[in-house]
């Protein structure tokens, strides 16, 4: 059996957990709204797909840059 102090402590812990869950839900809602506004993604799945696509494009751009830079250096070192 629990005494009154244990009950009050438990009640405070439950309230703290409830408040933390509410804050976490609010943060999640803000992030989802930001995804919708900034990236026009309606779901986390769409955001992950967009991220994968953007990462692929970035890698391709990096490769193109490295090739162009190597060509530039080769051309100007020969001159």
Secondary structure, 3 states (H helix, E strand, C coil): CCCHHHHHHHHHHHHHHHHHHHHHHHHHHHHHHHHHHHHCCCCHHHHHHHHHHHHHHHHHHHHHHHHHHHHHHHHHHHC
